[in-house]
């Protein structure tokens, strides 16, 4: 009995310390933490220590056990409420509160063990005699009904809080929300994420368990979406949304943005690049180098999980996929464009552009000028976007023929690039050549259309011209490819310095992509598109809409590894 009394005294002392730590002077919700903790600490004194240890009264032993069972849950609730205000607390303060809570958890488990039904008779002879003379009596009638209701409510609350603690520190269940990881994961697959080794943190704080393991290339991880930032208000909302999500066993999702749309948070992606690496991706192949390597080398493992063409998948799998990003013919067109780009001879292309410019000068000389306005105003940056450049070819040709200075602008535009251009890396070369290919096809279409006009062929017959049809077919393939430019290719990341010096992914940071590369908004991209030049090496480059903005993810935003798929049952197993 002395040992139990001493343990209960220690429990009260630690509870009082935790209660004092819950004090807050900030005028927000954090003020509620102290009265909650204080009320429960006083209840613990009167209904556990005073009743059980001083008076040795165990007539309500079941209620006393419940008090110790709820103790960790009530105090972790106070911990969260204190940190749900407008501002957080210093790391040291969070650490002290967390350690005190862990001490309470251990002590309460110890007391529950001692006063359990199997061991309580060994505590003291008075309790043994009392239990022998007071056999438990089952409630009857209406009383029994309410007792059973309370027991069910009690079991539900304990289950919910137990699940929350397990989800915070041990493992968590996630539902796959998108097709970014096809064919590894499909929408509504449910996975278990093991979190203990990933250094889980106490809710709304930076203190937690230490990191025990590092991530390897190929690990599938769940992590907080860095696109949403780490503002305090958003973090609090995300925590309580996750609370509801966990309590409902992944059924309810309430984590929305300012527009009421569900946030893509957390994300499930694959680790593709590690700390100390610099990477880029060209034609679907990922390359990397480190401080020890001067040259980039292919990341061979990436080819094992990167999915570029879903069409060869089994029909049973394809039937479960909502969207196949590209058809088999589009996949073949993509490879064709890349092959043509690699084989492009810039010297020959320059000669052809110069020849086409001369031909357009000749055709333009026979066209009446005036009334078309400024060419520069008509060919804005938006009009130079690849799709617009090709879709408006008829109007553009007429404008160039009739506007003063049209032929000169055409010459300057298609010849603004240098055939002897040098490149810092292969990605820059790729963009440069795609820009040249675009200008070359544009020039061919303009000159051919101008020639038809010169020969007096009506516009209704232009669509039947074989030369134009061939050019439009190539233009379509090229336009489609550039539309997917940011999915198929990635610039050097982290970007090298202006002097060419390499930069590397920092320590404890990782780069993630989805397996389904044509349908994955991941760490390659931002959520906003902007109109940019296809090649910075050309002062009059064509443009395209890009959302390329690669970023790494710090380990403290990573929640753990997706280690097991438990639903659907026919696909259960390790991913």
Secondary structure, 3 states (H helix, E strand, C coil): CHHHHHHHHHHHHHHHHHHHHCCCCCCCHHHHHHHHHHHHHHHHHHHHHHHHHHCCCCCCHHHHHHHHHHHHHHHHHHHHHHCCCCCCCCHHHHHHHHHHHHHHHHHHHHHHHHCCCCCHHHCCHHHHHHHHHCCCCCCCHHHHHHHHHHHHHHHHHHHHHHHHHHHHHCEEEEECCCCCCCCCCCCCCEEEEECCCECCECCCCCCECCECCCCCCCCEEEECCHHHCCCHHHHHHHHHHHHHHHHCCCCCCCCECCCCCECCCCEEEEEEECCCEEEEEECCEEEEEECCCCCCEECCCHHHHCECCCCCCCHHHHCCCCCCCCCHHHHHHHHHHHHHHHHCCHHHHHHHHHHHHHHHHHHHCCCCCCCCCCHHHHCCCCCCEHHHHHHCHHHHHHHHHHCCCHHHHHHHHHCCCCCCCCCCCHHHHHHHHHHHHHHHHHHHHHHHHHHHHHCCCCHHHHHHCHHHHHHHHHHHHHHHHHHCHHHHCEEEECCCCCCCCCCCCCCCEEEEECCEHHHCCCCCEEEEEEEEECCCCCCCCCEEEEEECCCCEEHHHEEEEEEEEEECHHHCECC
